[in-house]
Amino acid sequence: MQFYALTVKSDILTKTPSGENGLPSPLAELVMIEQLFDHVPEIVFFVKDHYGRYVAVNQSLVERCGLREKRELLGRHVRDIFPKELAERYARQDEAVLRKGQLIVDRLELHWYIRRRSGWCLTTKLPVRDPEGKIVGVVGVSRDLRAPGDKDIIPTRLAATLEYLETHYDEPLSASLLARHAGLPSVRFARLIKRIFRLTPHQLITQTRLAAASHLLRETNRSLADIAVDCGFYDHSAFTRAFRSATNLTPSQYRAILPGIKP
C-alpha cells in the first residue's frame, strides 16, 4: 500500500472489489484499513470522497463526535458534524487537498478528544488519486499529542505561529523570529518544537520550504530558480543543496522521475 506516492496500489486488499458501493477503486481499498485504526484510539482515521463526505472512519472519530456507530458519520460533511469554526477550518483544508492536490502534513491544531474534550493533535491529509491521476478523495489521520484536557501545555499562539510559517515560508525567517511571533522565549520555543516534531526550529523551517517546493515541482512546470525564490531559499544553489540533503536527489532529478500527475 503506497500512500505517499498518492496512488493507492495493493495486491493484498483483494476482498473489496474495485468500485464497490460506487466508490472509486483507491477509496474502496482504503476503506478496509479503517479496521486497523479501530484498534488505535489515540489516532483518528478518515477517508472522504471528492465532495468531502466521509466514506470511512475509525471508531475513535465516531466517539469523539459523540456518536455510537460509524453509519451515523458516513455520507456526512464536516459542516454537518462540527461547530462552525472547526467545520470551516476542516472544510478549507479538504478543499486545498481536493482542488489543488496540496499535502497537509503534521499540522498542529485543536481537535476533539473523547466526549468532545478539546486537545492538541497533529493532522495529516493527503489526496487520493485514481490510476489516471485524478483526485478522487482525501485520506487523513490526526494523532493525539497528550492526554485529553491537557491542552494548556502547548500555548495557543504556537499553533498560530505554525500557520504563519506555512503561509510565510517565502519570507526571511529564523527561529528567534518565530519564537517572538509565538510570544515565547527562544529556548522554550525550541524545546516545544523539538518535542512535537522531533526537529529543531531551523529544520522545521527548511522542511516547510522543501514541502512547498516539492509540491511545485510535482504540479507545475515552473523553473527551479523561480521555485527556489518563491519557497524562501536564497538562490537556486541553496535550494539544490537543501533538497539533495533531504532526498539524495537534486530538484531536477526528482522532477524527472515524477509521472507527470496534475491535480
N, C-alpha and C positions, 0 to 999 in steps of 0.2 A: 504494500500500500504506500504510494508515493504522494505525500501531501504537498510538500513544499514546492515541487515542480508544478503544482496547480493543475495537474492532470491526474485523475484518480485511476490507478491501474491495479488490478487484483486478479490473481488466479486462485485465491483462497476462498473469497466470499462468493461461492458459487450457488449458495442456497437461495439467493434472492435473484430472480430473473430480471434481466435488463428491462427497465421501464415499468416494473410492477407498480400498481396503484397510480399509473400515469406519471411517475417520476422519471426524469432522465436517468440513464444508467449510472452516472457518477453519484447522483444523490441517493439512488436506491442502494448502492453499495455502502455508502456512508451511514445510512440508517441502521445497518446491522451493528455498527460499532457502539451505538448507544448502550447496548447491553453490557459492554465492558465498563463504561463510565458509570453505570448504575452502582458499581462497587467502589467508587472513589468519591465519597461525599464532599470532600473539600474542593472538588472541581465541578464546575458547570460545563456541560457539553450540549451543543445545539447545532442543528443543520436547518437552513432556511432556503426556500425556493427563490426564484428570481423576482417575486413580489415582496420578499421579506417575511413570508409566513413560515412559521415553524413546521417542519416536516419530520423532525426527530429531536428529542430532548432526553436528558437523563433524569433520573428520579430526583436528584438534588435540586435541579431547576424547578421541578414541579412543586416540591415542598417549600422552596424559597418564595414562591409566588402564592403560598397559602392554599394550594390546591392538593388534591389527593391522587388524581390519576392523570397519566400523560395525555389521554384523549381530550382533557379539558384545555390543554395548551395547543395541540396540533391544529393547524389551519388558521391560527390566530396571529395577529401582528403585534409588535411590541406596544403599539398605541392602544391596543385592547386590554393590556395587562398592567403596565407600569404607570406610576404617576407621570403627569405631563412632562416635567423637567427631565426625568430619567428617560422616558419614552422618546422624546425628541432627540436626545443625545444618541441613544442607541440607533434610532432610525437614520440619523445623519451618517453614522459610522457604516451602517449597512448600505446606504446609497453610495458612499465612496467606494466600497468594495464591489458592489454590483455594477455600477455605471462606469467606474474608472479603473477597475482592477487593482485598486490600492490595497496594500498589505497593512494591517494593523497588528503590530507585534508588541506584546508586553506593555500595553498601555495601562498606567496606574489610574484607577478610578474607584469610586464608591459603588458598592453593589449591595444587593440584599443577601443576607445570610438566612439561616433557618428562622422561621417565624418573623420574617421581614425586618430583622435587626440589621442595621447597616454596618458595613465593614469594608476594608480595602481589599482589592484584588488586582491581579494582572490579567488583562484581556487580550487575546489574540484572535483575529478574524482573517480568514483567507478566502479568496474566490475559488469556486469550484468550476472547472471548465469541462465541456464535453470534448469528444475526440477531435472536433473541428476547431476547437479553441474558443468557442462561445461561452461566456459566463452564464451558468445556469443556477447558481446558488451561492450560499455562504456557509462555511463551516467554522465553528469557533469554540474556544474554551475560555473560561475565567477561573483563575486559580486563587484561592484564598491565601492571604498573607499572614493571618493570625487568627486568634480565637474571636468569635463573634463578640460585638460590644466593645472591642478594644481599639476603636478607630482613632482615638486621640494620640496613639503612639506615632502616627505619621501626620505631620501638620497638613492641614487642608491646602495651604499655599504651595506645598510641594507638588501636588497634582497639577495646580495651575501653572507652575513653573515648567513642568514636563510638557504640558500642552504648548507653552510658549516655545520651548525647544523644538517641538515638532513643526511649528509654523514659522520659526525664525532661524532655522539652521543655516540659511544662506548668508546670515549676518556674522560679523565678528563676535565670537562667543568664547567665554572662558568659564572655568569652574567658579571663580570668585564672582563673576557677573551673575551666574545662575543662583549662587548662594544668596546674594543680595536680593535678587528677584523673589526668592522664597522667604526672605526675612530671617535667614538662619546664619549662624557663624559658619565659616567655611569648613571647619573640622567636622561639625555635626552634619552639615550637608553631605560631605564626602562619605561619612560613616553610613548615613541613611541610603545613599545611592549604592554603596557597596553591598549593604545588607539586602536590598531589594533586588538589584540587577546583577550583583556579583561583578560589577565593573567600577572603575574609577570614573569620576565625572568627565575627565578628558576622553576616556574610552567610550562613554555613553554619547558624547557629542559626536565623536568620529563615527560610531555605529549608526547614529541617526542620519548623518550625512551620507554614509555609504548606502543605507537602505533607500534613501530618496534617489541617489544616483543609480542604483540597481534598477529601480522602477523605470527611470527614464531610459536606461539602456535597453530594457525589455520592450517598452511600449512606444518608443519614439525613434526617429532616425536622426535626432539632433547630434551635432558634433560633440566629440569628447571635451573639447575646450569649453563649449557652452555649458555642458553638463557640469563640468568641474566648477566653474564660476557660480552657476546657479545653485549649487549644493554647498557652497561655503568654503571650497578649497582655494588655496592661494592661487594655484595655476594648474595646468594640465599635468605637470610633473608631480606635484604634491598629491593630486588625485590618484595618479597611477601608482605611486608608492604605497599609499594607504590601501588602495584596492587590492594590490598584489599581496600586501602583508596579510590581509584578511582572507583572501580566497586562493592565493597561489596562482592567480591569473591576472593578466592585465585587463583593463576595461575592453580593449579591442578583442582579446581572446574570448572574454566572457560573451560579448555580443555575437561573436562568430559562431558559438555553439548553440545559441538560442534557436528555437524552432520558428521564430518569427510570429509568435502569437500576439494578436492585438485584442484589446477588450471589445 
